[in-house]
Amino acid sequence: MTTAYIGQPLSRLDGPAKVSGKAKYAFEYDVPNVAYAYVVSSSIARGRIKRVDATAALQLPGVLQVLTHENTPRVAPKGEIVDDA
């Protein structure tokens, strides 16, 4: 690993476009069939989840899935690969 650039000014290729307002940011690109996630946190600090009834949410227009502890894909520990296929 080189440390030659630490503490040194660096010319960025996208700098002029960003400071002039001409740069395109990620949300400005048209992505067909994009899906968004919305995280809902508990309002009870030390409660326990007994069940999640997603029936009403799944019937709303545009809702693709409600992720819970029962259907969310596993996340592998660092350095491991999960193959649930």
C-alpha positions in Angstrom: 0.0 0.0 0.0 1.4 3.4 -1.0 1.1 6.3 1.3 2.4 8.9 -1.2 -0.9 10.7 -1.4 -1.7 11.0 2.3 -1.7 14.7 3.3 -1.2 15.8 -0.3 -3.7 17.8 -2.5 -5.3 15.5 -5.0 -6.9 16.6 -8.3 -10.3 14.9 -8.7 -11.6 14.3 -12.2 -15.2 14.9 -11.1 -14.4 17.9 -8.9 -15.3 20.7 -11.4 -18.5 19.0 -12.4 -19.5 18.6 -8.8 -18.8 22.1 -7.7 -20.5 23.6 -10.8 -23.7 21.5 -10.3 -23.2 19.6 -13.6 -22.3 16.2 -12.0 -25.0 13.5 -12.0 -25.5 11.8 -8.6 -26.7 8.2 -8.2 -30.4 9.2 -7.5 -30.5 11.2 -10.8 -29.9 8.1 -13.0 -33.0 6.5 -14.5 -33.2 2.9 -13.2 -36.1 0.9 -14.6 -38.1 -1.1 -12.1 -36.2 0.2 -9.1 -37.4 -0.9 -5.7 -36.9 1.0 -2.4 -36.7 -0.3 1.1 -38.2 1.3 4.2 -36.9 0.2 7.6 -39.4 0.2 10.5 -37.8 0.2 13.9 -39.5 -0.9 17.1 -41.0 1.8 19.3 -40.5 -0.5 22.3 -36.9 -0.6 23.5 -36.9 -3.9 25.4 -39.8 -5.7 23.9 -39.9 -9.2 22.2 -41.4 -9.9 18.8 -44.0 -12.6 19.1 -45.2 -12.5 15.5 -45.3 -10.3 12.4 -48.5 -10.1 10.4 -47.6 -8.6 7.1 -50.9 -9.5 5.3 -52.2 -5.9 5.2 -48.8 -4.5 4.1 -48.4 -7.0 1.3 -51.8 -6.1 -0.1 -50.8 -2.4 -0.6 -50.0 -1.4 -4.2 -46.3 -1.4 -4.9 -45.3 -3.5 -2.0 -43.1 -6.4 -3.2 -42.1 -8.0 0.1 -42.1 -7.5 3.8 -38.8 -8.7 5.2 -38.8 -10.2 8.8 -36.6 -12.4 10.8 -38.4 -15.3 9.2 -37.7 -14.6 5.5 -34.7 -12.4 5.3 -31.6 -14.0 3.7 -28.8 -14.9 6.0 -25.8 -12.7 6.1 -22.5 -14.6 6.2 -19.9 -13.9 8.9 -17.0 -12.0 7.6 -14.9 -14.0 5.2 -17.5 -16.7 4.6 -19.7 -17.3 1.6 -23.4 -18.2 2.0 -24.9 -20.4 -0.7 -28.6 -20.9 0.0 -29.3 -21.9 -3.6 
